[in-house]
Amino acid sequence: MPERLIVALDGTPLVGPPGGIRRFTDQLLLSLRSEFPEDNYLALSDQFAPTPKGLEKRWWLYGLNRGLGRSGAHVFHGTDFAVPYLSRRPSVMTVHDLSPWLEPSPISARVRSRAGKLLRWRIPKFIHTPSETIRREVIETFNWPEDRIVSIPLAAAEMFTPEPREAVDPYFLYLGTLEPRKNIEVLVKAMELLDKQGIRIPLLLAGQSRPGYALDLHPSVERLGAQAEADLPRLYRNAVAVLYPSHYEGFGLPILEAMQCGVPVVASDIPVHHEVGGSAALYASKQDPAAWAYQMQSLLGDNTARRAASLARANQFSWQQTARAFRDLYARCLPQ
């Protein structure tokens, strides 16, 4: 194995919309470069200048391999469901979840087709998943060899810190894409139940909506729309609690981001959320608005212990640990 490791990562998510995959790619690059300055970690994408010409416009078939050759990369890491079809060097492919297969849509069709072929043809040397839950799903769905798939958890970025809560009116917060899989409807129904009890703390929905997604809102539910990355820590810190009611997730990064800000979290009672939130989070059935209303109401008093539990849980994850695990995985790709 070379003393100086050169790893190219798919940088396309860095120019995409804000969200978990973009934050994953950005934070992984930053932490790898910080932890291993003797190595070279670079981002490649056909979205970067100069614009590919000729055959290089066929990026995944030809252009990327040309770029990898010029960079001298030993390993390629596809951070978003993709690696080159023609394998000229070992690759790691991150499969964030199986939502493209579980909820097919025109938006996910390209990912489903491309990643499905790569998995069936066993192109990547290793598969990375952000949770053990998704690792088991990939093994079972694609009959993937267990010794070639590794679960490495994510972490919250350093900008998420537990500053004192500002003197603002209380609110509950949901942060993420507004789409059917996120199950926002159960929160709207929970807000209706709280309203009937005379509890009128608003719920703020922060995030962009998927095209065509319609949601009937209760008067106490307010859409904020997409938020700038720099504004997220303040939005988390001032919330009474962060609510994450998803039907399905690959990890649930907002849970850790909220906890690292010292904020209580209520999440849907699914296995992957227990992997992330542990005993520090509160859980409610994804189909039970009354359970959500109960947990939300329980957080309206003194949350000192719950906030301390959130911070303690978040401290069990770090990008430094994640970077070291990925460096070990990249090294496993090469002849020993």
C-alpha positions as CSV (number, residue, x, y, z in Angstrom):
1,M,0.0,0.0,0.0
2,P,1.4,3.5,-0.9
3,E,2.5,5.6,2.1
4,R,0.5,8.6,0.7
5,L,-3.1,7.6,-0.1
6,I,-4.9,9.5,-3.0
7,V,-8.6,9.2,-2.8
8,A,-11.1,10.9,-5.2
9,L,-14.6,11.5,-4.0
10,D,-17.7,12.3,-6.1
11,G,-18.1,16.0,-5.5
12,T,-21.4,16.4,-7.4
13,P,-23.4,16.7,-4.2
14,L,-21.3,19.7,-3.2
15,V,-23.1,21.7,-6.0
16,G,-26.5,20.2,-5.4
17,P,-29.3,21.4,-3.1
18,P,-28.7,21.6,0.6
19,G,-29.4,18.4,2.5
20,G,-28.0,15.4,4.1
21,I,-26.0,14.0,1.2
22,R,-24.4,17.4,0.6
23,R,-23.5,17.8,4.2
24,F,-22.1,14.2,4.3
25,T,-19.8,14.8,1.3
26,D,-18.7,18.2,2.6
27,Q,-18.0,17.1,6.1
28,L,-16.3,13.9,5.0
29,L,-13.8,15.8,2.8
30,L,-13.1,18.3,5.5
31,S,-12.5,15.7,8.2
32,L,-10.3,13.4,6.0
33,R,-8.1,16.4,5.0
34,S,-7.8,17.4,8.6
35,E,-7.2,14.0,10.1
36,F,-4.8,12.8,7.4
37,P,-2.9,15.8,5.9
38,E,-0.3,13.5,4.5
39,D,-2.9,12.0,2.1
40,N,-4.6,13.7,-0.8
41,Y,-8.4,13.8,-0.8
42,L,-10.0,15.5,-3.8
43,A,-13.5,16.0,-5.2
44,L,-14.2,15.2,-8.9
45,S,-17.4,16.1,-10.8
46,D,-18.5,17.0,-14.3
47,Q,-20.2,20.0,-12.6
48,F,-16.8,21.6,-11.9
49,A,-14.9,23.8,-14.4
50,P,-13.6,23.2,-17.0
51,T,-16.6,21.8,-18.8
52,P,-15.9,18.2,-20.1
53,K,-15.5,18.0,-23.9
54,G,-15.8,15.2,-26.4
55,L,-16.0,11.7,-24.9
56,E,-15.4,13.1,-21.4
57,K,-19.0,14.4,-21.5
58,R,-20.0,10.7,-20.9
59,W,-18.8,11.2,-17.4
60,W,-19.6,7.9,-15.6
61,L,-18.4,5.8,-18.6
62,Y,-15.3,7.8,-19.7
63,G,-14.8,11.3,-18.3
64,L,-14.5,10.3,-14.7
65,N,-11.9,7.6,-15.4
66,R,-9.9,10.1,-17.3
67,G,-10.0,12.5,-14.4
68,L,-9.1,9.7,-12.0
69,G,-6.1,8.8,-14.2
70,R,-4.9,12.4,-14.2
71,S,-5.2,12.6,-10.4
72,G,-3.4,9.4,-9.8
73,A,-6.2,8.3,-7.4
74,H,-5.8,4.9,-5.8
75,V,-9.5,4.7,-4.8
76,F,-12.7,6.3,-5.9
77,H,-15.5,7.0,-3.4
78,G,-19.0,7.4,-4.9
79,T,-20.7,9.5,-2.2
80,D,-24.1,9.3,-3.8
81,F,-25.1,5.9,-5.1
82,A,-22.6,5.8,-8.1
83,V,-19.2,4.6,-9.2
84,P,-17.7,4.2,-12.7
85,Y,-19.2,1.3,-14.7
86,L,-15.8,0.3,-16.0
87,S,-13.8,-0.5,-12.9
88,R,-10.1,0.6,-13.4
89,R,-9.4,1.1,-9.8
90,P,-11.2,-0.1,-6.6
91,S,-14.2,1.9,-5.5
92,V,-16.4,2.4,-2.5
93,M,-20.1,3.3,-3.1
94,T,-22.2,4.9,-0.4
95,V,-25.8,3.6,-0.4
96,H,-27.6,6.1,1.8
97,D,-30.9,4.1,1.9
98,L,-33.2,2.0,-0.3
99,S,-35.8,4.8,-0.8
100,P,-35.3,4.8,-4.6
101,W,-36.5,1.2,-4.7
102,L,-39.1,1.5,-1.9
103,E,-40.7,4.7,-3.2
104,P,-40.0,4.8,-7.0
105,S,-40.6,8.1,-8.6
106,P,-39.3,10.0,-11.7
107,I,-36.8,11.8,-9.5
108,S,-35.3,8.5,-8.2
109,A,-35.5,6.6,-11.5
110,R,-31.9,7.4,-12.6
111,V,-30.5,6.5,-9.2
112,R,-32.5,3.3,-9.1
113,S,-31.4,2.2,-12.6
114,R,-27.7,3.1,-12.2
115,A,-27.2,1.9,-8.7
116,G,-29.2,-1.3,-9.3
117,K,-26.8,-2.3,-12.2
118,L,-23.7,-1.4,-10.1
119,L,-25.0,-3.6,-7.2
120,R,-26.1,-6.5,-9.4
121,W,-22.8,-6.5,-11.3
122,R,-20.8,-6.3,-8.0
123,I,-18.8,-3.3,-9.4
124,P,-17.8,-1.6,-6.1
125,K,-15.1,-3.2,-4.0
126,F,-17.0,-2.1,-0.9
127,I,-20.4,-0.7,-0.1
128,H,-20.7,1.9,2.7
129,T,-24.0,2.5,4.5
130,P,-24.6,5.1,7.2
131,S,-26.4,2.6,9.5
132,E,-26.5,-1.1,10.4
133,T,-30.2,-1.1,9.5
134,I,-29.4,-0.1,5.9
135,R,-26.5,-2.5,5.8
136,R,-28.8,-5.4,6.5
137,E,-31.3,-4.2,3.9
138,V,-28.7,-4.0,1.2
139,I,-27.4,-7.5,2.0
140,E,-31.0,-8.9,1.9
141,T,-32.3,-7.0,-1.1
142,F,-29.3,-7.4,-3.4
143,N,-27.7,-10.6,-1.9
144,W,-24.6,-8.5,-1.4
145,P,-21.6,-10.3,0.3
146,E,-21.5,-9.4,4.0
147,D,-17.7,-9.0,4.1
148,R,-17.9,-6.3,1.4
149,I,-20.4,-3.9,3.1
150,V,-19.4,-1.7,6.0
151,S,-21.6,0.5,8.2
152,I,-19.9,3.8,9.2
153,P,-22.2,6.4,11.0
154,L,-22.3,10.0,10.2
155,A,-21.9,12.9,12.7
156,A,-23.1,16.5,13.1
157,A,-20.9,19.3,11.9
158,E,-18.9,21.4,14.4
159,M,-21.1,24.5,13.7
160,F,-23.9,22.8,15.7
161,T,-23.1,23.9,19.3
162,P,-25.2,24.2,22.5
163,E,-25.3,27.9,22.9
164,P,-27.9,29.3,25.4
165,R,-31.4,29.5,24.1
166,E,-32.5,33.0,23.0
167,A,-35.5,34.8,24.4
168,V,-37.9,33.9,21.6
169,D,-41.4,32.5,21.6
170,P,-41.3,28.7,22.0
171,Y,-41.8,26.5,18.9
172,F,-41.4,22.9,17.8
173,L,-39.2,22.3,14.7
174,Y,-39.2,19.9,11.8
175,L,-36.1,20.2,9.6
176,G,-35.8,18.3,6.3
177,T,-37.4,17.8,2.9
178,L,-41.2,17.9,2.8
179,E,-42.2,14.7,1.0
180,P,-44.4,11.7,1.7
181,R,-41.6,9.6,3.2
182,K,-41.1,12.2,6.0
183,N,-44.6,11.7,7.3
184,I,-45.3,15.3,8.2
185,E,-49.1,14.5,8.3
186,V,-48.8,12.9,11.7
187,L,-47.3,16.1,13.1
188,V,-50.1,18.2,11.7
189,K,-52.7,15.9,13.4
190,A,-50.7,16.0,16.6
191,M,-50.8,19.8,16.5
192,E,-54.6,19.6,16.1
193,L,-54.8,17.5,19.2
194,L,-52.6,19.9,21.2
195,D,-54.7,22.9,20.0
196,K,-57.8,21.2,21.4
197,Q,-56.0,21.0,24.7
198,G,-55.3,24.7,24.6
199,I,-51.6,24.2,23.8
200,R,-50.8,26.6,20.9
201,I,-47.1,26.5,20.4
202,P,-46.4,26.6,16.7
203,L,-44.7,24.0,14.6
204,L,-42.2,25.3,12.1
205,L,-41.4,23.3,9.0
206,A,-38.0,24.1,7.6
207,G,-37.0,22.6,4.3
208,Q,-37.9,22.5,0.6
209,S,-40.9,20.7,-0.7
210,R,-40.7,18.0,-3.3
211,P,-42.5,19.0,-6.5
212,G,-46.1,18.0,-6.4
213,Y,-46.2,17.4,-2.7
214,A,-49.3,18.8,-1.1
215,L,-49.9,19.2,2.6
216,D,-53.0,20.6,4.4
217,L,-51.7,22.6,7.3
218,H,-53.3,23.4,10.7
219,P,-53.2,27.2,11.5
220,S,-50.5,26.5,14.1
221,V,-48.1,24.9,11.5
222,E,-45.9,27.3,9.5
223,R,-43.8,26.6,6.4
224,L,-40.4,28.4,6.5
225,G,-39.1,26.9,3.3
226,A,-35.4,26.1,2.6
227,Q,-33.0,27.6,5.1
228,A,-29.4,28.7,4.7
229,E,-26.9,26.3,6.2
230,A,-25.5,29.0,8.5
231,D,-29.0,29.6,10.0
232,L,-29.6,26.0,11.0
233,P,-27.8,26.0,14.4
234,R,-29.8,28.9,15.7
235,L,-33.1,27.4,14.4
236,Y,-32.3,24.1,16.3
237,R,-31.1,25.8,19.5
238,N,-34.2,27.9,20.1
239,A,-36.7,25.0,19.5
240,V,-38.5,23.3,22.4
241,A,-37.9,20.1,20.6
242,V,-37.0,18.8,17.1
243,L,-39.5,16.4,15.6
244,Y,-38.5,13.7,13.1
245,P,-41.5,11.5,12.2
246,S,-40.2,9.7,9.0
247,H,-41.7,6.5,7.8
248,Y,-38.2,5.5,6.6
249,E,-34.6,6.8,6.9
250,G,-31.1,5.8,6.1
251,F,-29.7,7.6,9.1
252,G,-31.5,10.7,10.3
253,L,-28.7,13.4,10.5
254,P,-31.0,16.1,11.9
255,I,-31.4,14.0,15.0
256,L,-27.7,14.3,15.8
257,E,-27.5,18.0,14.7
258,A,-30.3,18.8,17.1
259,M,-28.8,16.8,19.9
260,Q,-25.4,18.4,19.4
261,C,-27.2,21.7,20.0
262,G,-28.5,20.3,23.2
263,V,-32.1,20.1,22.0
264,P,-34.6,17.3,22.9
265,V,-35.7,15.1,19.9
266,V,-38.9,13.1,19.3
267,A,-38.4,10.6,16.5
268,S,-40.6,7.9,14.9
269,D,-40.1,4.5,16.4
270,I,-38.1,2.9,13.7
271,P,-34.9,0.9,14.0
272,V,-32.5,3.4,12.4
273,H,-33.7,6.2,14.7
274,H,-32.8,4.1,17.7
275,E,-29.3,3.5,16.2
276,V,-28.9,7.3,16.1
277,G,-30.8,8.6,19.1
278,G,-30.3,5.8,21.5
279,S,-32.0,6.3,24.9
280,A,-31.6,10.1,24.6
281,A,-34.4,10.6,22.1
282,L,-38.1,10.1,22.8
283,Y,-40.0,7.9,20.3
284,A,-43.6,7.8,19.0
285,S,-45.3,5.5,16.6
286,K,-45.3,6.9,13.1
287,Q,-49.0,6.3,12.7
288,D,-50.2,7.6,16.1
289,P,-50.8,11.4,16.4
290,A,-51.8,11.0,20.0
291,A,-48.5,9.5,20.9
292,W,-46.7,12.5,19.2
293,A,-48.9,15.0,21.0
294,Y,-48.1,13.3,24.3
295,Q,-44.3,13.3,23.8
296,M,-44.4,16.9,22.6
297,Q,-46.5,18.0,25.6
298,S,-44.0,16.2,28.0
299,L,-41.2,18.5,26.8
300,L,-43.0,21.8,27.7
301,G,-41.6,21.9,31.2
302,D,-38.0,21.7,32.5
303,N,-35.9,19.9,29.9
304,T,-32.5,20.2,31.7
305,A,-32.0,16.4,32.0
306,R,-33.3,15.7,28.5
307,R,-30.9,18.4,27.0
308,A,-28.0,16.9,28.9
309,A,-28.9,13.4,27.5
310,S,-29.0,14.9,24.0
311,L,-25.5,16.3,24.3
312,A,-24.1,13.1,25.8
313,R,-25.5,11.1,22.9
314,A,-24.2,13.5,20.3
315,N,-20.7,13.3,21.8
316,Q,-20.6,9.6,20.9
317,F,-20.4,10.5,17.3
318,S,-17.7,12.7,15.6
319,W,-16.4,13.3,12.1
320,Q,-12.9,12.5,13.4
321,Q,-14.0,9.0,14.2
322,T,-15.9,8.8,10.9
323,A,-12.9,10.0,8.9
324,R,-10.6,7.4,10.5
325,A,-13.1,4.6,9.7
326,F,-13.2,5.7,6.1
327,R,-9.5,5.9,5.8
328,D,-9.3,2.3,7.0
329,L,-11.9,1.3,4.5
330,Y,-10.0,3.0,1.6
331,A,-6.8,1.2,2.7
332,R,-8.7,-2.2,2.6
333,C,-9.4,-1.5,-1.1
334,L,-5.7,-1.8,-1.9
335,P,-3.4,-4.8,-2.1
336,Q,-1.8,-5.3,1.3
